[in-house]
Amino acid sequence: MYPKIQLHSGREKSLHFHHPWIFSRAINRVPQKLENGSVVSVEDAAGRCLATAYYNAKSQIALRVL
């Protein structure tokens, strides 16, 4: 199981159109001590799994969907 990153409500819309990037401002919750380059599960505000992605806190494009 991968660490989970939760998005703000309504910020998952781009994923429904198969866009591979999620910007940092769309993220609501990140686990503590998550390292850049980690593979994570991306969840919507209700906790539903949307995608698997690479995480990078140092970029505006914080998640890149696999």
PDB file of N, CA, C and O in Angstrom, chain B, residues numbered from 101:
ATOM      1  N   MET B 101       0.838  -1.174   0.000  1.00  0.00           N
ATOM      2  CA  MET B 101       0.000   0.000   0.000  1.00  0.00           C
ATOM      3  C   MET B 101       0.887   1.242   0.000  1.00  0.00           C
ATOM      4  O   MET B 101       1.864   1.310   0.746  1.00  0.00           O
ATOM      5  N   TYR B 102       0.553   2.201  -0.818  1.00  0.00           N
ATOM      6  CA  TYR B 102       1.315   3.439  -0.924  1.00  0.00           C
ATOM      7  C   TYR B 102       0.777   4.481   0.058  1.00  0.00           C
ATOM      8  O   TYR B 102      -0.378   4.405   0.475  1.00  0.00           O
ATOM      9  N   PRO B 103       1.615   5.454   0.427  1.00  0.00           N
ATOM     10  CA  PRO B 103       1.110   6.576   1.233  1.00  0.00           C
ATOM     11  C   PRO B 103       0.006   7.296   0.450  1.00  0.00           C
ATOM     12  O   PRO B 103       0.014   7.307  -0.781  1.00  0.00           O
ATOM     13  N   LYS B 104      -0.941   7.895   1.176  1.00  0.00           N
ATOM     14  CA  LYS B 104      -2.091   8.535   0.529  1.00  0.00           C
ATOM     15  C   LYS B 104      -1.980  10.053   0.595  1.00  0.00           C
ATOM     16  O   LYS B 104      -1.667  10.629   1.636  1.00  0.00           O
ATOM     17  N   ILE B 105      -2.244  10.682  -0.543  1.00  0.00           N
ATOM     18  CA  ILE B 105      -2.328  12.129  -0.632  1.00  0.00           C
ATOM     19  C   ILE B 105      -3.758  12.464  -1.014  1.00  0.00           C
ATOM     20  O   ILE B 105      -4.306  11.924  -1.975  1.00  0.00           O
ATOM     21  N   GLN B 106      -4.355  13.369  -0.241  1.00  0.00           N
ATOM     22  CA  GLN B 106      -5.742  13.751  -0.490  1.00  0.00           C
ATOM     23  C   GLN B 106      -5.810  15.110  -1.158  1.00  0.00           C
ATOM     24  O   GLN B 106      -5.081  16.033  -0.795  1.00  0.00           O
ATOM     25  N   LEU B 107      -6.697  15.226  -2.143  1.00  0.00           N
ATOM     26  CA  LEU B 107      -6.892  16.477  -2.865  1.00  0.00           C
ATOM     27  C   LEU B 107      -8.020  17.291  -2.234  1.00  0.00           C
ATOM     28  O   LEU B 107      -8.877  16.749  -1.535  1.00  0.00           O
ATOM     29  N   HIS B 108      -8.006  18.601  -2.492  1.00  0.00           N
ATOM     30  CA  HIS B 108      -9.120  19.452  -2.095  1.00  0.00           C
ATOM     31  C   HIS B 108     -10.341  19.056  -2.921  1.00  0.00           C
ATOM     32  O   HIS B 108     -10.210  18.524  -4.023  1.00  0.00           O
ATOM     33  N   SER B 109     -11.500  19.315  -2.389  1.00  0.00           N
ATOM     34  CA  SER B 109     -12.748  19.022  -3.086  1.00  0.00           C
ATOM     35  C   SER B 109     -12.791  19.733  -4.441  1.00  0.00           C
ATOM     36  O   SER B 109     -12.491  20.923  -4.534  1.00  0.00           O
ATOM     37  N   GLY B 110     -13.163  19.004  -5.476  1.00  0.00           N
ATOM     38  CA  GLY B 110     -13.289  19.563  -6.817  1.00  0.00           C
ATOM     39  C   GLY B 110     -11.999  19.646  -7.611  1.00  0.00           C
ATOM     40  O   GLY B 110     -12.028  20.007  -8.788  1.00  0.00           O
ATOM     41  N   ARG B 111     -10.873  19.322  -7.004  1.00  0.00           N
ATOM     42  CA  ARG B 111      -9.580  19.435  -7.692  1.00  0.00           C
ATOM     43  C   ARG B 111      -9.200  18.175  -8.464  1.00  0.00           C
ATOM     44  O   ARG B 111      -8.114  18.116  -9.041  1.00  0.00           O
ATOM     45  N   GLU B 112     -10.058  17.181  -8.485  1.00  0.00           N
ATOM     46  CA  GLU B 112      -9.757  15.942  -9.191  1.00  0.00           C
ATOM     47  C   GLU B 112     -10.262  15.957 -10.633  1.00  0.00           C
ATOM     48  O   GLU B 112     -10.057  14.990 -11.367  1.00  0.00           O
ATOM     49  N   LYS B 113     -10.911  17.029 -11.041  1.00  0.00           N
ATOM     50  CA  LYS B 113     -11.540  17.075 -12.363  1.00  0.00           C
ATOM     51  C   LYS B 113     -10.572  16.812 -13.502  1.00  0.00           C
ATOM     52  O   LYS B 113     -10.929  16.134 -14.466  1.00  0.00           O
ATOM     53  N   SER B 114      -9.357  17.332 -13.414  1.00  0.00           N
ATOM     54  CA  SER B 114      -8.391  17.126 -14.499  1.00  0.00           C
ATOM     55  C   SER B 114      -8.048  15.642 -14.672  1.00  0.00           C
ATOM     56  O   SER B 114      -7.767  15.197 -15.784  1.00  0.00           O
ATOM     57  N   LEU B 115      -8.068  14.887 -13.589  1.00  0.00           N
ATOM     58  CA  LEU B 115      -7.786  13.451 -13.687  1.00  0.00           C
ATOM     59  C   LEU B 115      -8.865  12.718 -14.482  1.00  0.00           C
ATOM     60  O   LEU B 115      -8.574  11.738 -15.169  1.00  0.00           O
ATOM     61  N   HIS B 116     -10.104  13.189 -14.391  1.00  0.00           N
ATOM     62  CA  HIS B 116     -11.199  12.561 -15.142  1.00  0.00           C
ATOM     63  C   HIS B 116     -11.024  12.750 -16.650  1.00  0.00           C
ATOM     64  O   HIS B 116     -11.595  12.007 -17.449  1.00  0.00           O
ATOM     65  N   PHE B 117     -10.229  13.754 -17.027  1.00  0.00           N
ATOM     66  CA  PHE B 117      -9.930  13.998 -18.442  1.00  0.00           C
ATOM     67  C   PHE B 117      -8.550  13.459 -18.816  1.00  0.00           C
ATOM     68  O   PHE B 117      -8.003  13.805 -19.863  1.00  0.00           O
ATOM     69  N   HIS B 118      -7.988  12.601 -17.944  1.00  0.00           N
ATOM     70  CA  HIS B 118      -6.715  11.901 -18.157  1.00  0.00           C
ATOM     71  C   HIS B 118      -5.512  12.829 -18.208  1.00  0.00           C
ATOM     72  O   HIS B 118      -4.511  12.506 -18.849  1.00  0.00           O
ATOM     73  N   HIS B 119      -5.594  13.980 -17.543  1.00  0.00           N
ATOM     74  CA  HIS B 119      -4.441  14.872 -17.459  1.00  0.00           C
ATOM     75  C   HIS B 119      -3.471  14.290 -16.431  1.00  0.00           C
ATOM     76  O   HIS B 119      -3.896  13.952 -15.326  1.00  0.00           O
ATOM     77  N   PRO B 120      -2.189  14.163 -16.755  1.00  0.00           N
ATOM     78  CA  PRO B 120      -1.240  13.453 -15.880  1.00  0.00           C
ATOM     79  C   PRO B 120      -0.603  14.281 -14.768  1.00  0.00           C
ATOM     80  O   PRO B 120       0.215  13.754 -14.015  1.00  0.00           O
ATOM     81  N   TRP B 121      -0.953  15.554 -14.643  1.00  0.00           N
ATOM     82  CA  TRP B 121      -0.321  16.401 -13.624  1.00  0.00           C
ATOM     83  C   TRP B 121      -1.341  16.870 -12.602  1.00  0.00           C
ATOM     84  O   TRP B 121      -2.504  17.113 -12.923  1.00  0.00           O
ATOM     85  N   ILE B 122      -0.871  16.993 -11.344  1.00  0.00           N
ATOM     86  CA  ILE B 122      -1.671  17.595 -10.282  1.00  0.00           C
ATOM     87  C   ILE B 122      -0.788  18.647  -9.625  1.00  0.00           C
ATOM     88  O   ILE B 122       0.320  18.348  -9.179  1.00  0.00           O
ATOM     89  N   PHE B 123      -1.284  19.878  -9.569  1.00  0.00           N
ATOM     90  CA  PHE B 123      -0.506  20.973  -9.021  1.00  0.00           C
ATOM     91  C   PHE B 123      -0.581  21.016  -7.502  1.00  0.00           C
ATOM     92  O   PHE B 123      -1.546  20.539  -6.904  1.00  0.00           O
ATOM     93  N   SER B 124       0.433  21.584  -6.892  1.00  0.00           N
ATOM     94  CA  SER B 124       0.557  21.596  -5.436  1.00  0.00           C
ATOM     95  C   SER B 124      -0.634  22.265  -4.748  1.00  0.00           C
ATOM     96  O   SER B 124      -1.010  21.854  -3.651  1.00  0.00           O
ATOM     97  N   ARG B 125      -1.225  23.266  -5.355  1.00  0.00           N
ATOM     98  CA  ARG B 125      -2.349  23.958  -4.726  1.00  0.00           C
ATOM     99  C   ARG B 125      -3.618  23.087  -4.666  1.00  0.00           C
ATOM    100  O   ARG B 125      -4.565  23.428  -3.957  1.00  0.00           O
ATOM    101  N   ALA B 126      -3.643  21.982  -5.396  1.00  0.00           N
ATOM    102  CA  ALA B 126      -4.791  21.072  -5.365  1.00  0.00           C
ATOM    103  C   ALA B 126      -4.724  20.092  -4.195  1.00  0.00           C
ATOM    104  O   ALA B 126      -5.703  19.409  -3.897  1.00  0.00           O
ATOM    105  N   ILE B 127      -3.575  20.026  -3.538  1.00  0.00           N
ATOM    106  CA  ILE B 127      -3.371  19.036  -2.481  1.00  0.00           C
ATOM    107  C   ILE B 127      -3.864  19.563  -1.139  1.00  0.00           C
ATOM    108  O   ILE B 127      -3.548  20.680  -0.731  1.00  0.00           O
ATOM    109  N   ASN B 128      -4.643  18.729  -0.470  1.00  0.00           N
ATOM    110  CA  ASN B 128      -5.181  19.067   0.841  1.00  0.00           C
ATOM    111  C   ASN B 128      -4.329  18.482   1.957  1.00  0.00           C
ATOM    112  O   ASN B 128      -4.040  19.169   2.936  1.00  0.00           O
ATOM    113  N   ARG B 129      -3.924  17.226   1.826  1.00  0.00           N
ATOM    114  CA  ARG B 129      -3.208  16.549   2.904  1.00  0.00           C
ATOM    115  C   ARG B 129      -2.094  15.661   2.353  1.00  0.00           C
ATOM    116  O   ARG B 129      -2.298  14.876   1.427  1.00  0.00           O
ATOM    117  N   VAL B 130      -0.901  15.809   2.955  1.00  0.00           N
ATOM    118  CA  VAL B 130       0.276  15.009   2.596  1.00  0.00           C
ATOM    119  C   VAL B 130       0.796  14.342   3.867  1.00  0.00           C
ATOM    120  O   VAL B 130       0.902  15.003   4.901  1.00  0.00           O
ATOM    121  N   PRO B 131       1.122  13.048   3.817  1.00  0.00           N
ATOM    122  CA  PRO B 131       1.696  12.398   5.002  1.00  0.00           C
ATOM    123  C   PRO B 131       3.020  13.052   5.413  1.00  0.00           C
ATOM    124  O   PRO B 131       3.769  13.540   4.567  1.00  0.00           O
ATOM    125  N   GLN B 132       3.294  13.054   6.703  1.00  0.00           N
ATOM    126  CA  GLN B 132       4.555  13.603   7.201  1.00  0.00           C
ATOM    127  C   GLN B 132       5.721  12.762   6.707  1.00  0.00           C
ATOM    128  O   GLN B 132       5.597  11.555   6.495  1.00  0.00           O
ATOM    129  N   LYS B 133       6.847  13.421   6.531  1.00  0.00           N
ATOM    130  CA  LYS B 133       8.109  12.779   6.150  1.00  0.00           C
ATOM    131  C   LYS B 133       8.029  12.025   4.826  1.00  0.00           C
ATOM    132  O   LYS B 133       8.716  11.021   4.639  1.00  0.00           O
ATOM    133  N   LEU B 134       7.204  12.497   3.921  1.00  0.00           N
ATOM    134  CA  LEU B 134       7.110  11.884   2.599  1.00  0.00           C
ATOM    135  C   LEU B 134       8.253  12.421   1.746  1.00  0.00           C
ATOM    136  O   LEU B 134       8.396  13.634   1.595  1.00  0.00           O
ATOM    137  N   GLU B 135       9.049  11.549   1.203  1.00  0.00           N
ATOM    138  CA  GLU B 135      10.222  11.947   0.419  1.00  0.00           C
ATOM    139  C   GLU B 135       9.851  12.236  -1.032  1.00  0.00           C
ATOM    140  O   GLU B 135       8.935  11.629  -1.587  1.00  0.00           O
ATOM    141  N   ASN B 136      10.578  13.173  -1.633  1.00  0.00           N
ATOM    142  CA  ASN B 136      10.395  13.438  -3.057  1.00  0.00           C
ATOM    143  C   ASN B 136      10.724  12.185  -3.843  1.00  0.00           C
ATOM    144  O   ASN B 136      11.680  11.474  -3.532  1.00  0.00           O
ATOM    145  N   GLY B 137       9.922  11.920  -4.864  1.00  0.00           N
ATOM    146  CA  GLY B 137      10.113  10.729  -5.675  1.00  0.00           C
ATOM    147  C   GLY B 137       9.322   9.535  -5.198  1.00  0.00           C
ATOM    148  O   GLY B 137       9.326   8.489  -5.846  1.00  0.00           O
ATOM    149  N   SER B 138       8.637   9.675  -4.063  1.00  0.00           N
ATOM    150  CA  SER B 138       7.831   8.572  -3.532  1.00  0.00           C
ATOM    151  C   SER B 138       6.640   8.300  -4.440  1.00  0.00           C
ATOM    152  O   SER B 138       6.084   9.212  -5.051  1.00  0.00           O
ATOM    153  N   VAL B 139       6.263   7.041  -4.516  1.00  0.00           N
ATOM    154  CA  VAL B 139       5.045   6.658  -5.219  1.00  0.00           C
ATOM    155  C   VAL B 139       3.912   6.738  -4.196  1.00  0.00           C
ATOM    156  O   VAL B 139       4.030   6.216  -3.087  1.00  0.00           O
ATOM    157  N   VAL B 140       2.810   7.398  -4.578  1.00  0.00           N
ATOM    158  CA  VAL B 140       1.693   7.623  -3.660  1.00  0.00           C
ATOM    159  C   VAL B 140       0.368   7.281  -4.330  1.00  0.00           C
ATOM    160  O   VAL B 140       0.261   7.235  -5.556  1.00  0.00           O
ATOM    161  N   SER B 141      -0.641   7.042  -3.488  1.00  0.00           N
ATOM    162  CA  SER B 141      -2.020   6.928  -3.962  1.00  0.00           C
ATOM    163  C   SER B 141      -2.654   8.305  -3.843  1.00  0.00           C
ATOM    164  O   SER B 141      -2.485   8.984  -2.831  1.00  0.00           O
ATOM    165  N   VAL B 142      -3.374   8.713  -4.862  1.00  0.00           N
ATOM    166  CA  VAL B 142      -4.044  10.009  -4.873  1.00  0.00           C
ATOM    167  C   VAL B 142      -5.531   9.765  -4.619  1.00  0.00           C
ATOM    168  O   VAL B 142      -6.164   8.957  -5.299  1.00  0.00           O
ATOM    169  N   GLU B 143      -6.081  10.482  -3.622  1.00  0.00           N
ATOM    170  CA  GLU B 143      -7.487  10.332  -3.266  1.00  0.00           C
ATOM    171  C   GLU B 143      -8.228  11.646  -3.446  1.00  0.00           C
ATOM    172  O   GLU B 143      -7.650  12.727  -3.333  1.00  0.00           O
ATOM    173  N   ASP B 144      -9.531  11.531  -3.731  1.00  0.00           N
ATOM    174  CA  ASP B 144     -10.352  12.739  -3.751  1.00  0.00           C
ATOM    175  C   ASP B 144     -10.721  13.110  -2.320  1.00  0.00           C
ATOM    176  O   ASP B 144     -10.306  12.426  -1.385  1.00  0.00           O
ATOM    177  N   ALA B 145     -11.485  14.166  -2.132  1.00  0.00           N
ATOM    178  CA  ALA B 145     -11.830  14.655  -0.800  1.00  0.00           C
ATOM    179  C   ALA B 145     -12.665  13.648  -0.006  1.00  0.00           C
ATOM    180  O   ALA B 145     -12.689  13.693   1.224  1.00  0.00           O
ATOM    181  N   ALA B 146     -13.342  12.749  -0.703  1.00  0.00           N
ATOM    182  CA  ALA B 146     -14.162  11.725  -0.042  1.00  0.00           C
ATOM    183  C   ALA B 146     -13.375  10.462   0.280  1.00  0.00           C
ATOM    184  O   ALA B 146     -13.916   9.534   0.882  1.00  0.00           O
ATOM    185  N   GLY B 147     -12.112  10.415  -0.111  1.00  0.00           N
ATOM    186  CA  GLY B 147     -11.274   9.258   0.191  1.00  0.00           C
ATOM    187  C   GLY B 147     -11.257   8.180  -0.875  1.00  0.00           C
ATOM    188  O   GLY B 147     -10.722   7.096  -0.644  1.00  0.00           O
ATOM    189  N   ARG B 148     -11.833   8.455  -2.039  1.00  0.00           N
ATOM    190  CA  ARG B 148     -11.826   7.477  -3.136  1.00  0.00           C
ATOM    191  C   ARG B 148     -10.501   7.545  -3.886  1.00  0.00           C
ATOM    192  O   ARG B 148     -10.023   8.633  -4.207  1.00  0.00           O
ATOM    193  N   CYS B 149      -9.916   6.401  -4.163  1.00  0.00           N
ATOM    194  CA  CYS B 149      -8.644   6.334  -4.882  1.00  0.00           C
ATOM    195  C   CYS B 149      -8.854   6.741  -6.344  1.00  0.00           C
ATOM    196  O   CYS B 149      -9.750   6.237  -7.022  1.00  0.00           O
ATOM    197  N   LEU B 150      -8.010   7.661  -6.811  1.00  0.00           N
ATOM    198  CA  LEU B 150      -8.124   8.175  -8.176  1.00  0.00           C
ATOM    199  C   LEU B 150      -6.976   7.745  -9.073  1.00  0.00           C
ATOM    200  O   LEU B 150      -7.172   7.481 -10.260  1.00  0.00           O
ATOM    201  N   ALA B 151      -5.770   7.676  -8.504  1.00  0.00           N
ATOM    202  CA  ALA B 151      -4.592   7.414  -9.327  1.00  0.00           C
ATOM    203  C   ALA B 151      -3.403   7.049  -8.445  1.00  0.00           C
ATOM    204  O   ALA B 151      -3.445   7.165  -7.220  1.00  0.00           O
ATOM    205  N   THR B 152      -2.357   6.611  -9.106  1.00  0.00           N
ATOM    206  CA  THR B 152      -1.062   6.393  -8.480  1.00  0.00           C
ATOM    207  C   THR B 152      -0.111   7.378  -9.145  1.00  0.00           C
ATOM    208  O   THR B 152      -0.138   7.551 -10.363  1.00  0.00           O
ATOM    209  N   ALA B 153       0.738   8.026  -8.333  1.00  0.00           N
ATOM    210  CA  ALA B 153       1.572   9.103  -8.874  1.00  0.00           C
ATOM    211  C   ALA B 153       2.910   9.183  -8.149  1.00  0.00           C
ATOM    212  O   ALA B 153       3.092   8.620  -7.070  1.00  0.00           O
ATOM    213  N   TYR B 154       3.839   9.901  -8.775  1.00  0.00           N
ATOM    214  CA  TYR B 154       5.096  10.277  -8.126  1.00  0.00           C
ATOM    215  C   TYR B 154       4.875  11.615  -7.447  1.00  0.00           C
ATOM    216  O   TYR B 154       4.172  12.475  -7.977  1.00  0.00           O
ATOM    217  N   TYR B 155       5.479  11.798  -6.265  1.00  0.00           N
ATOM    218  CA  TYR B 155       5.336  13.024  -5.494  1.00  0.00           C
ATOM    219  C   TYR B 155       6.628  13.826  -5.509  1.00  0.00           C
ATOM    220  O   TYR B 155       7.717  13.267  -5.383  1.00  0.00           O
ATOM    221  N   ASN B 156       6.497  15.165  -5.667  1.00  0.00           N
ATOM    222  CA  ASN B 156       7.646  16.058  -5.594  1.00  0.00           C
ATOM    223  C   ASN B 156       7.213  17.368  -4.942  1.00  0.00           C
ATOM    224  O   ASN B 156       6.516  18.172  -5.562  1.00  0.00           O
ATOM    225  N   ALA B 157       7.622  17.582  -3.695  1.00  0.00           N
ATOM    226  CA  ALA B 157       7.246  18.782  -2.944  1.00  0.00           C
ATOM    227  C   ALA B 157       7.950  20.032  -3.447  1.00  0.00           C
ATOM    228  O   ALA B 157       7.514  21.141  -3.140  1.00  0.00           O
ATOM    229  N   LYS B 158       9.015  19.883  -4.203  1.00  0.00           N
ATOM    230  CA  LYS B 158       9.801  21.028  -4.663  1.00  0.00           C
ATOM    231  C   LYS B 158       9.337  21.582  -6.003  1.00  0.00           C
ATOM    232  O   LYS B 158       9.958  22.496  -6.546  1.00  0.00           O
ATOM    233  N   SER B 159       8.261  21.040  -6.534  1.00  0.00           N
ATOM    234  CA  SER B 159       7.760  21.467  -7.832  1.00  0.00           C
ATOM    235  C   SER B 159       6.314  21.929  -7.706  1.00  0.00           C
ATOM    236  O   SER B 159       5.577  21.437  -6.852  1.00  0.00           O
ATOM    237  N   GLN B 160       5.907  22.874  -8.554  1.00  0.00           N
ATOM    238  CA  GLN B 160       4.491  23.245  -8.597  1.00  0.00           C
ATOM    239  C   GLN B 160       3.654  22.084  -9.117  1.00  0.00           C
ATOM    240  O   GLN B 160       2.479  21.954  -8.772  1.00  0.00           O
ATOM    241  N   ILE B 161       4.257  21.246  -9.944  1.00  0.00           N
ATOM    242  CA  ILE B 161       3.598  20.019 -10.384  1.00  0.00           C
ATOM    243  C   ILE B 161       3.984  18.967  -9.345  1.00  0.00           C
ATOM    244  O   ILE B 161       4.976  18.256  -9.506  1.00  0.00           O
ATOM    245  N   ALA B 162       3.196  18.880  -8.288  1.00  0.00           N
ATOM    246  CA  ALA B 162       3.553  18.052  -7.140  1.00  0.00           C
ATOM    247  C   ALA B 162       3.324  16.568  -7.373  1.00  0.00           C
ATOM    248  O   ALA B 162       3.994  15.731  -6.769  1.00  0.00           O
ATOM    249  N   LEU B 163       2.381  16.239  -8.246  1.00  0.00           N
ATOM    250  CA  LEU B 163       2.070  14.836  -8.526  1.00  0.00           C
ATOM    251  C   LEU B 163       2.066  14.598 -10.032  1.00  0.00           C
ATOM    252  O   LEU B 163       1.471  15.349 -10.805  1.00  0.00           O
ATOM    253  N   ARG B 164       2.746  13.535 -10.413  1.00  0.00           N
ATOM    254  CA  ARG B 164       2.768  13.125 -11.826  1.00  0.00           C
ATOM    255  C   ARG B 164       2.239  11.709 -11.887  1.00  0.00           C
ATOM    256  O   ARG B 164       2.855  10.767 -11.389  1.00  0.00           O
ATOM    257  N   VAL B 165       1.080  11.585 -12.513  1.00  0.00           N
ATOM    258  CA  VAL B 165       0.361  10.313 -12.547  1.00  0.00           C
ATOM    259  C   VAL B 165       1.113   9.292 -13.395  1.00  0.00           C
ATOM    260  O   VAL B 165       1.636   9.610 -14.463  1.00  0.00           O
ATOM    261  N   LEU B 166       1.155   8.074 -12.900  1.00  0.00           N
ATOM    262  CA  LEU B 166       1.789   6.974 -13.634  1.00  0.00           C
ATOM    263  C   LEU B 166       0.861   6.427 -14.685  1.00  0.00           C
ATOM    264  O   LEU B 166       1.222   5.495 -15.403  1.00  0.00           O
TER     265      LEU B 166
END
